[in-house]
Amino acid sequence: MSIPIMPLALCVAGAYLLGSVPTAVWAGKWFFGIDVRDHGSGNAGATNVYRVLGAKTAIAVLLIDALKGAAAVSLGHFVRHLFAVEEWFVVFLFLLGALALLGHVFPLFAGFRGGKGIATLAGIIVILFPGAILICLGVFLLAFIPTRYVSLGSMLAALAFPAVVLWILPQPLLPEIVFSVLVAIFVPLTHLKNISRLLKGQENKIRFSKKQDE
């Protein structure tokens, strides 16, 4: 029995379009009249929004970007009945998550110049691996609190993710393992410039005061 293509195609398109909502860019343009990509680190993400526009806007951007990822993956549950094999449904959910990330990094609505996808990825993980998110957050905080490097915390949390998945899932499916490994590869690849700055001692730190980065 063939699977109807149209519902799957709508979910696929919806996931990418949700990811393409350029929260940081729109927040800067609508409320401050600036493009955050032209300021600070040039990244369209919550960290740069914090540096350029302040904490309140950054928190809003962070939450909306995470919701984008969660909503994109949740689209899959509308077509759950179309999959007779659980493993194929899991693969489809990961595909939706990947498309949401692709949309965030290369947003259709912002000239294909987006962010690094960390908040969106967190939203995806909340849905797919709810038990892993708190552990990964703990790894992030252990790195971030003493150093104040968001990039370092994000990368270490991503690198720990495959081990966390293997630890919390009694019998992880192959797609779950593959996805966790791809996350551990994807995040450092989007932070190559940050890695270079970290090695040179030039990476920006987050300051919780009116004076921003060094």
C-alpha positions as CSV (number, residue, x, y, z in Angstrom):
1,M,0.0,0.0,0.0
2,S,1.5,3.3,-1.1
3,I,1.9,6.2,1.3
4,P,0.1,9.5,0.3
5,I,2.8,11.9,-0.7
6,M,1.0,15.2,-0.2
7,P,0.6,15.2,3.6
8,L,4.3,14.3,3.9
9,A,5.3,17.0,1.4
10,L,3.3,19.6,3.4
11,C,5.1,18.6,6.6
12,V,8.5,18.8,4.9
13,A,7.7,22.2,3.5
14,G,6.2,23.4,6.8
15,A,9.3,22.3,8.7
16,Y,11.6,24.3,6.5
17,L,9.4,27.4,6.5
18,L,9.1,27.3,10.3
19,G,12.9,27.2,10.5
20,S,13.1,30.0,8.0
21,V,11.3,32.5,10.3
22,P,14.2,34.9,11.0
23,T,13.3,35.8,14.6
24,A,16.5,37.8,15.4
25,V,16.4,39.7,12.1
26,W,12.8,40.6,12.3
27,A,13.0,41.6,16.0
28,G,15.9,44.0,15.1
29,K,14.2,45.5,12.1
30,W,10.7,45.8,13.5
31,F,11.5,47.1,17.0
32,F,14.9,48.7,16.6
33,G,15.3,49.6,13.0
34,I,18.5,47.6,12.6
35,D,19.7,44.4,11.1
36,V,21.5,42.5,13.9
37,R,23.6,40.8,11.2
38,D,25.3,44.1,10.6
39,H,26.3,44.4,14.3
40,G,28.2,42.5,16.9
41,S,29.3,39.1,15.7
42,G,27.0,39.3,12.7
43,N,25.1,36.2,13.7
44,A,21.3,36.1,13.6
45,G,20.9,34.3,16.9
46,A,20.0,35.0,20.5
47,T,23.6,35.5,21.7
48,N,24.2,38.3,19.2
49,V,20.8,39.8,19.9
50,Y,21.8,39.9,23.6
51,R,24.9,41.9,22.7
52,V,23.2,44.3,20.3
53,L,19.6,44.6,21.5
54,G,19.6,43.5,25.1
55,A,18.4,40.7,27.4
56,K,14.7,41.0,27.0
57,T,14.8,40.8,23.2
58,A,17.4,38.0,23.4
59,I,15.2,35.9,25.6
60,A,12.2,36.3,23.3
61,V,14.3,35.4,20.3
62,L,15.7,32.3,22.1
63,L,12.3,31.0,23.1
64,I,10.8,31.6,19.6
65,D,13.7,29.9,17.9
66,A,13.4,26.9,20.2
67,L,9.6,26.8,19.5
68,K,10.4,26.7,15.8
69,G,12.3,23.5,16.2
70,A,9.8,21.9,18.5
71,A,6.9,22.9,16.2
72,A,8.6,21.6,13.1
73,V,9.2,18.1,14.5
74,S,5.7,18.0,16.0
75,L,4.3,18.3,12.5
76,G,5.2,14.7,12.1
77,H,2.5,13.6,14.5
78,F,-0.1,14.7,12.1
79,V,1.0,11.9,9.7
80,R,2.0,9.3,12.3
81,H,-0.7,7.0,11.0
82,L,0.9,6.8,7.6
83,F,4.0,4.9,8.9
84,A,3.6,1.2,9.7
85,V,7.2,0.9,10.9
86,E,8.2,2.9,13.9
87,E,11.8,3.3,12.7
88,W,10.7,5.0,9.5
89,F,8.5,7.4,11.5
90,V,11.5,8.3,13.7
91,V,13.6,8.9,10.5
92,F,10.8,11.2,9.2
93,L,10.9,13.2,12.5
94,F,14.6,13.7,12.2
95,L,14.2,14.8,8.6
96,L,11.7,17.5,9.8
97,G,14.2,18.6,12.5
98,A,17.0,18.7,9.9
99,L,14.9,20.9,7.6
100,A,14.0,23.3,10.5
101,L,17.7,23.6,11.2
102,L,18.4,24.2,7.5
103,G,15.7,26.9,7.4
104,H,17.3,28.6,10.4
105,V,20.8,28.6,9.0
106,F,19.6,29.4,5.4
107,P,16.3,31.3,6.0
108,L,14.1,31.8,2.9
109,F,12.7,35.0,4.5
110,A,16.0,36.6,5.2
111,G,18.2,36.2,2.2
112,F,19.4,32.8,3.3
113,R,21.6,34.4,6.0
114,G,20.6,33.0,9.3
115,G,22.0,31.9,12.6
116,K,23.8,28.8,13.9
117,G,20.7,27.0,15.0
118,I,21.5,26.2,18.6
119,A,18.2,27.3,20.0
120,T,16.3,25.6,17.2
121,L,18.3,22.5,17.8
122,A,17.4,22.6,21.5
123,G,13.7,22.8,20.6
124,I,14.1,19.7,18.4
125,I,15.9,17.8,21.1
126,V,13.2,18.7,23.7
127,I,10.6,16.9,21.5
128,L,12.8,14.0,20.3
129,F,15.0,13.4,23.4
130,P,13.2,15.1,26.4
131,G,15.4,13.2,28.8
132,A,18.6,14.4,27.2
133,I,18.0,18.2,27.1
134,L,18.6,18.7,30.9
135,I,21.8,16.8,30.8
136,C,23.1,18.7,27.8
137,L,22.0,22.0,29.4
138,G,24.1,21.0,32.5
139,V,27.1,20.4,30.3
140,F,26.5,23.8,28.6
141,L,26.3,25.6,32.0
142,L,29.4,23.8,33.4
143,A,31.4,25.2,30.5
144,F,29.6,28.6,30.2
145,I,29.5,29.7,33.8
146,P,33.3,29.8,34.5
147,T,34.3,31.0,31.0
148,R,31.2,33.0,29.8
149,Y,31.8,31.6,26.3
150,V,28.4,30.6,24.8
151,S,30.2,29.0,21.8
152,L,32.3,26.7,24.0
153,G,29.3,25.6,26.1
154,S,27.3,24.9,22.9
155,M,30.0,22.8,21.3
156,L,30.7,20.8,24.4
157,A,27.0,20.1,25.0
158,A,26.8,18.9,21.3
159,L,29.8,16.7,21.6
160,A,28.4,15.1,24.8
161,F,25.0,14.5,23.1
162,P,25.7,11.1,21.5
163,A,26.9,9.7,24.9
164,V,23.9,11.2,26.6
165,V,21.5,9.5,24.0
166,L,23.2,6.2,24.5
167,W,23.0,6.5,28.2
168,I,19.4,7.6,28.6
169,L,17.9,5.3,25.9
170,P,17.7,1.6,26.9
171,Q,17.6,0.5,23.3
172,P,18.3,3.4,21.0
173,L,17.3,3.0,17.4
174,L,19.9,3.4,14.7
175,P,18.4,6.7,13.4
176,E,18.6,8.1,17.0
177,I,22.3,7.3,17.2
178,V,23.0,8.7,13.7
179,F,21.1,11.9,14.5
180,S,23.0,12.4,17.8
181,V,26.4,11.9,16.0
182,L,25.3,14.4,13.2
183,V,24.5,16.9,15.9
184,A,28.0,16.5,17.4
185,I,29.4,17.2,14.0
186,F,27.0,19.9,12.9
187,V,27.5,22.3,15.9
188,P,31.3,22.5,15.7
189,L,31.1,23.0,12.0
190,T,28.9,26.0,12.4
191,H,31.3,27.4,15.0
192,L,34.6,27.2,13.1
193,K,35.1,31.0,13.4
194,N,34.4,30.8,17.1
195,I,36.9,27.9,17.4
196,S,39.6,30.1,15.7
197,R,38.8,33.0,18.0
198,L,38.9,30.7,21.1
199,L,42.3,29.4,20.1
200,K,43.6,32.9,19.7
201,G,42.0,34.1,22.9
202,Q,39.8,36.6,21.0
203,E,36.4,35.0,21.5
204,N,33.7,37.4,22.9
205,K,32.4,36.7,26.4
206,I,28.9,37.3,27.6
207,R,28.8,40.0,30.3
208,F,25.7,40.3,32.5
209,S,26.0,44.1,32.9
210,K,25.6,47.2,30.8
211,K,29.1,46.8,29.5
212,Q,29.0,44.1,27.0
213,D,31.7,42.0,25.5
214,E,35.4,42.7,25.8
